[in-house]
Amino acid sequence: MRRRRRLRRDERAQVSAVAVVLGLLLVVSFIATYALGPLPDQEAQNEFQHQLLVENQLDRLSAVVLAQTRAPNPQAMMVSPVTLGSQAVPPFGPPARGDLQFAPNGTGADWNNLVGSSTYYPPNWGNGSICANHNGNGCSWLPANYCRPPLSDNFSASGRSFSYTFVGSNLCAAVNLTGDHNVYNIYYVGSTTWFNVTLYGNDDFVNVFLNGSHWISNYDIYGRSNVVNLTYIGSYNFMNVNFTGENRPNQFCPYQNLSSTDGWKVSSVGRHDTANLTWYNQVGYSSGPTFTNMPGGGRFNTERWQNVSGLGSCAFFRTHTQYFPDLGYGGLSVTLQNDYSPVALLGLEDGGVFLGSSDGDSVVIDPPPLDFYTTTAGNMVRIGVLSFVGPPLDEQGFQTAGIGTQVLSVTEFNFTIGGNPLGFVGEPTLNLSTRFPQAWDQILTSTPRGFFSGAVRCTAAPAIQSRCMTPPPGATVLLSVPLNVVAYQVTYIEVQVTLF
């Protein structure tokens, strides 16, 4: 029989070391396999579930605030949880951190509403100092040096051709015209004269012939499909023409983009003549000013034209406007700093919950209380504006934060376009300061276009204007769209925010 050889002590030590190394390699292999396989999937799943949780918590926070608006006074503070950290995967998977931020006047809806008073001052039609009567085809004024008081005439007719002739220097005149399908011929001969014309009508022609120098004239044209033709012979003359669409005698103008039906033709054989032309609209369209050389063969003559959007007075009205109401706003946001899935930006803006990504894309999780509807009177809109107030908040970590809310006030603004106790209201522009422009654009573009009188415009800081609809995470941009409605309602909810 063979005898088994016993291992020496050093040999036994070597075998034991090999076993330990093999065991460690097995443990490392198991950890590596787990870290590369199940762990990322479990962590990503936990982060996704955490995102769903925070979405629901923000939605609940919005519901709590809306419920508080119906509570009796004094309204108690209520606390809503927001879980900042995701669930860990022990022992190797840590939780993902969340960042909660609140900035007063940060994001939300605002309204560009012009409200004011307007008074009608009709001219004394058929009277003035220029013409003794209007039975013929025109009238003339020959004396010079007549400015105080200025000459005047108030002519009202339709389907007529009428001429004014001014010969002299140092003249001042103001002419009011109204009627449809008229032809007005205005002749200037002389120098150093001021002339103002206000016209309200449709399908009218105003033909101006100027032979002189240093004339300053202003033409305010209201209505639709009107044409101004200007011919310069002299030099150093300035003419200003404002086209304002007016659908019918009203308190506020312009009417939509009706001025686009108006036209002009300008020419000069003189030198240093200027024609300044402006078309006014209420659809948010602006362009220019654009400078071109005036045709006609003269030298150093300039034609300047532009489109301007904004509310103003109509013909023979004096209007005073202001922005009202002046609403503040603020929004909450939670950034989920995920490790195994994309970073997510969740936000609460005006009662709606939104989701944004690191590349700037965003979607609507739960829409805000914005309602477009139609009645027999026309298009209407109502919106709830949540204004969060309080000191700025910035909480980071893995804990559950408590957001305390207390409704301070609820105010309803009901406005009918064209008239209210303050005087009148212009068609509003909905302005949205938002971190989620793409999501808001989805809401607006899904609304029938008849509710808007212009396109949605996006404005951002110059450095990010090229990616205005997909801004960097945390950047705020402005969306604006003019509304085509007959009335609107704003429920303004001011909410005190506290962090627990």
LINJOBEL-V584314 format. One record per backbone hydrogen bond with DSSP energy under -0.5 kcal/mol. CO is the residue of the C=O (numbers start at 1). NH is the residue of the N-H. E is the energy in kcal/mol with one decimal. If there is no record, write none. Layout:
co: <CO | CO>
nh: <NH | NH>
e: <E | E>
This chain:
co: <4 | 8 | 9 | 10 | 11 | 12 | 13 | 14 | 15 | 16 | 17 | 18 | 19 | 20 | 21 | 22 | 23 | 24 | 25 | 26 | 27 | 28 | 29 | 30 | 31 | 32 | 33 | 34 | 37 | 38 | 39 | 40 | 41 | 42 | 43 | 44 | 45 | 46 | 47 | 48 | 49 | 50 | 51 | 52 | 53 | 54 | 55 | 56 | 57 | 58 | 59 | 60 | 61 | 62 | 63 | 64 | 65 | 67 | 68 | 78 | 80 | 82 | 82 | 89 | 89 | 92 | 93 | 96 | 97 | 98 | 99 | 100 | 101 | 102 | 103 | 103 | 108 | 110 | 111 | 112 | 112 | 113 | 113 | 114 | 115 | 116 | 117 | 119 | 123 | 124 | 127 | 137 | 139 | 141 | 146 | 147 | 151 | 152 | 152 | 153 | 154 | 155 | 160 | 162 | 163 | 164 | 165 | 166 | 169 | 170 | 171 | 172 | 173 | 174 | 175 | 176 | 177 | 178 | 180 | 182 | 183 | 183 | 184 | 184 | 185 | 186 | 187 | 188 | 189 | 190 | 191 | 192 | 193 | 194 | 195 | 196 | 197 | 198 | 199 | 200 | 201 | 202 | 204 | 205 | 205 | 206 | 206 | 207 | 208 | 209 | 209 | 210 | 210 | 211 | 212 | 213 | 214 | 215 | 216 | 217 | 218 | 219 | 219 | 220 | 220 | 221 | 222 | 223 | 224 | 226 | 227 | 228 | 229 | 230 | 231 | 232 | 235 | 237 | 238 | 239 | 240 | 241 | 241 | 242 | 242 | 243 | 244 | 245 | 245 | 251 | 253 | 254 | 255 | 256 | 257 | 258 | 259 | 263 | 265 | 267 | 268 | 270 | 271 | 273 | 274 | 275 | 275 | 276 | 277 | 278 | 278 | 279 | 280 | 281 | 284 | 287 | 290 | 292 | 295 | 299 | 301 | 302 | 303 | 304 | 305 | 306 | 307 | 308 | 312 | 314 | 316 | 317 | 318 | 320 | 322 | 325 | 329 | 330 | 331 | 332 | 333 | 334 | 334 | 335 | 335 | 336 | 336 | 337 | 343 | 344 | 344 | 345 | 346 | 347 | 347 | 348 | 349 | 350 | 352 | 353 | 353 | 354 | 355 | 356 | 357 | 361 | 363 | 363 | 366 | 368 | 369 | 369 | 371 | 373 | 375 | 378 | 379 | 379 | 380 | 381 | 382 | 383 | 383 | 384 | 385 | 385 | 386 | 386 | 387 | 388 | 389 | 393 | 395 | 397 | 398 | 399 | 399 | 401 | 401 | 402 | 402 | 403 | 404 | 405 | 406 | 409 | 411 | 412 | 413 | 413 | 415 | 415 | 416 | 419 | 420 | 423 | 424 | 425 | 428 | 429 | 429 | 430 | 431 | 432 | 432 | 433 | 434 | 436 | 437 | 438 | 439 | 440 | 441 | 442 | 444 | 448 | 449 | 451 | 457 | 459 | 461 | 461 | 462 | 464 | 465 | 467 | 468 | 469 | 472 | 477 | 477 | 478 | 479 | 480 | 481 | 482 | 482 | 483 | 486 | 487 | 488 | 489 | 490 | 490 | 491 | 491 | 492 | 492 | 493 | 493 | 494 | 494 | 495 | 496 | 498>
nh: <6 | 12 | 13 | 14 | 15 | 16 | 17 | 18 | 19 | 20 | 21 | 22 | 23 | 24 | 25 | 26 | 27 | 28 | 29 | 30 | 31 | 32 | 33 | 34 | 35 | 36 | 37 | 39 | 41 | 42 | 43 | 44 | 45 | 46 | 47 | 48 | 49 | 50 | 51 | 52 | 53 | 54 | 55 | 56 | 57 | 58 | 59 | 60 | 61 | 62 | 63 | 64 | 65 | 66 | 67 | 68 | 69 | 70 | 71 | 405 | 403 | 84 | 401 | 92 | 93 | 94 | 89 | 86 | 337 | 397 | 335 | 395 | 333 | 393 | 106 | 331 | 433 | 431 | 113 | 114 | 429 | 115 | 324 | 426 | 322 | 424 | 320 | 318 | 125 | 127 | 154 | 163 | 165 | 167 | 172 | 149 | 174 | 129 | 130 | 176 | 126 | 178 | 183 | 185 | 139 | 187 | 141 | 189 | 145 | 146 | 194 | 151 | 196 | 153 | 198 | 155 | 200 | 157 | 159 | 205 | 162 | 185 | 186 | 207 | 164 | 209 | 166 | 211 | 168 | 213 | 170 | 170 | 216 | 173 | 218 | 175 | 220 | 177 | 222 | 179 | 224 | 181 | 227 | 184 | 207 | 208 | 229 | 186 | 231 | 188 | 211 | 233 | 234 | 190 | 235 | 192 | 193 | 238 | 195 | 240 | 197 | 221 | 242 | 199 | 222 | 244 | 201 | 246 | 203 | 263 | 206 | 265 | 208 | 267 | 210 | 269 | 214 | 274 | 217 | 276 | 219 | 243 | 278 | 221 | 244 | 280 | 223 | 254 | 255 | 314 | 312 | 256 | 258 | 282 | 260 | 261 | 262 | 228 | 230 | 232 | 298 | 299 | 236 | 302 | 239 | 277 | 304 | 241 | 306 | 243 | 280 | 308 | 245 | 310 | 286 | 307 | 305 | 303 | 268 | 272 | 294 | 275 | 292 | 277 | 290 | 279 | 287 | 281 | 253 | 317 | 121 | 319 | 119 | 117 | 115 | 327 | 105 | 388 | 103 | 348 | 101 | 336 | 346 | 99 | 337 | 338 | 344 | 97 | 358 | 336 | 346 | 356 | 334 | 349 | 354 | 332 | 352 | 369 | 349 | 365 | 366 | 347 | 363 | 345 | 360 | 357 | 355 | 365 | 353 | 370 | 371 | 384 | 382 | 380 | 378 | 375 | 486 | 487 | 373 | 489 | 371 | 385 | 491 | 386 | 387 | 493 | 330 | 388 | 495 | 105 | 497 | 102 | 100 | 98 | 85 | 84 | 401 | 82 | 403 | 404 | 500 | 80 | 498 | 78 | 496 | 494 | 492 | 414 | 415 | 490 | 417 | 488 | 419 | 416 | 423 | 420 | 116 | 418 | 483 | 112 | 431 | 481 | 110 | 434 | 479 | 108 | 477 | 440 | 441 | 442 | 443 | 444 | 445 | 446 | 447 | 451 | 452 | 484 | 480 | 478 | 464 | 465 | 465 | 467 | 468 | 470 | 471 | 438 | 475 | 434 | 479 | 459 | 432 | 457 | 430 | 453 | 454 | 485 | 417 | 381 | 415 | 383 | 413 | 492 | 385 | 493 | 411 | 494 | 387 | 495 | 408 | 409 | 389 | 406 | 404>
e: <-0.6 | -2.6 | -2.0 | -1.8 | -2.3 | -2.2 | -2.2 | -2.2 | -2.1 | -2.2 | -2.6 | -2.8 | -2.4 | -2.9 | -2.9 | -2.2 | -2.4 | -3.3 | -2.7 | -2.5 | -2.9 | -3.2 | -2.8 | -2.5 | -3.2 | -2.3 | -1.2 | -2.9 | -1.1 | -2.8 | -3.2 | -2.9 | -2.2 | -2.4 | -2.6 | -2.3 | -2.5 | -2.2 | -2.1 | -2.2 | -2.2 | -2.5 | -2.4 | -2.3 | -2.3 | -2.7 | -2.1 | -2.4 | -2.4 | -2.2 | -2.2 | -2.6 | -2.1 | -2.3 | -2.2 | -2.3 | -1.3 | -1.3 | -1.5 | -2.9 | -3.2 | -0.6 | -2.8 | -0.6 | -3.1 | -0.7 | -3.0 | -1.8 | -2.4 | -1.6 | -2.8 | -2.6 | -2.3 | -2.0 | -1.3 | -0.8 | -2.6 | -2.5 | -1.1 | -0.5 | -0.7 | -0.7 | -1.6 | -2.4 | -2.0 | -2.0 | -2.7 | -2.4 | -1.7 | -1.5 | -1.1 | -1.8 | -1.6 | -2.4 | -1.9 | -0.5 | -2.3 | -0.9 | -2.3 | -2.8 | -3.1 | -1.8 | -2.4 | -2.3 | -2.1 | -2.9 | -2.6 | -2.0 | -3.1 | -1.2 | -2.7 | -3.0 | -2.2 | -1.3 | -2.4 | -2.6 | -2.2 | -2.1 | -2.4 | -2.5 | -2.6 | -0.5 | -0.5 | -3.3 | -2.8 | -2.8 | -2.8 | -2.2 | -2.8 | -1.2 | -1.7 | -0.9 | -3.2 | -1.6 | -2.5 | -2.8 | -2.8 | -3.1 | -3.2 | -1.6 | -0.9 | -2.4 | -2.5 | -3.1 | -0.5 | -0.6 | -2.9 | -3.0 | -2.3 | -2.8 | -0.5 | -2.0 | -0.8 | -1.4 | -0.5 | -1.9 | -0.9 | -2.9 | -2.3 | -2.6 | -2.8 | -0.7 | -3.0 | -2.8 | -0.6 | -3.0 | -2.2 | -1.0 | -2.0 | -2.4 | -2.6 | -1.9 | -3.3 | -1.8 | -2.6 | -1.4 | -1.3 | -2.5 | -2.1 | -3.2 | -3.1 | -0.5 | -2.4 | -3.1 | -0.6 | -2.8 | -1.4 | -0.6 | -2.4 | -0.6 | -4.0 | -0.8 | -2.4 | -2.4 | -1.8 | -1.9 | -2.1 | -1.8 | -3.3 | -2.7 | -1.9 | -2.0 | -2.3 | -2.6 | -1.9 | -0.6 | -3.0 | -3.2 | -1.5 | -3.3 | -0.5 | -2.7 | -0.7 | -2.3 | -0.6 | -2.0 | -2.2 | -3.0 | -2.1 | -1.6 | -1.6 | -2.2 | -2.6 | -3.4 | -2.9 | -2.2 | -1.9 | -2.2 | -2.4 | -1.9 | -3.0 | -0.6 | -2.2 | -1.7 | -3.1 | -1.0 | -1.3 | -0.5 | -1.2 | -2.9 | -2.8 | -0.6 | -3.1 | -2.5 | -0.8 | -2.1 | -1.5 | -0.6 | -0.6 | -3.2 | -0.6 | -3.3 | -3.3 | -0.6 | -2.4 | -1.4 | -2.2 | -0.8 | -2.3 | -2.6 | -1.9 | -2.2 | -2.4 | -2.6 | -1.6 | -2.2 | -2.4 | -0.5 | -2.3 | -2.5 | -0.5 | -1.5 | -2.2 | -2.9 | -0.7 | -2.3 | -3.2 | -0.9 | -2.3 | -2.2 | -3.0 | -0.6 | -2.6 | -0.6 | -0.7 | -3.0 | -0.9 | -0.7 | -3.1 | -0.5 | -2.5 | -2.3 | -3.7 | -2.4 | -0.8 | -2.4 | -0.6 | -2.5 | -0.6 | -0.8 | -3.4 | -2.2 | -2.5 | -2.3 | -3.1 | -2.4 | -3.5 | -0.5 | -0.5 | -2.6 | -0.5 | -2.3 | -1.9 | -0.6 | -2.0 | -0.6 | -1.9 | -2.1 | -2.7 | -2.5 | -0.7 | -1.6 | -3.1 | -0.8 | -2.5 | -3.4 | -2.6 | -2.1 | -2.7 | -1.6 | -1.6 | -2.5 | -3.0 | -1.1 | -1.3 | -2.0 | -2.0 | -3.3 | -2.3 | -2.9 | -1.8 | -0.7 | -0.7 | -1.3 | -1.5 | -0.7 | -0.6 | -0.6 | -2.2 | -2.4 | -0.5 | -2.7 | -3.0 | -2.9 | -2.5 | -1.9 | -0.6 | -0.8 | -2.4 | -1.1 | -2.6 | -2.1 | -2.8 | -0.7 | -2.8 | -0.6 | -2.6 | -0.6 | -3.5 | -0.6 | -2.9 | -1.3 | -3.1 | -1.6 | -3.5>
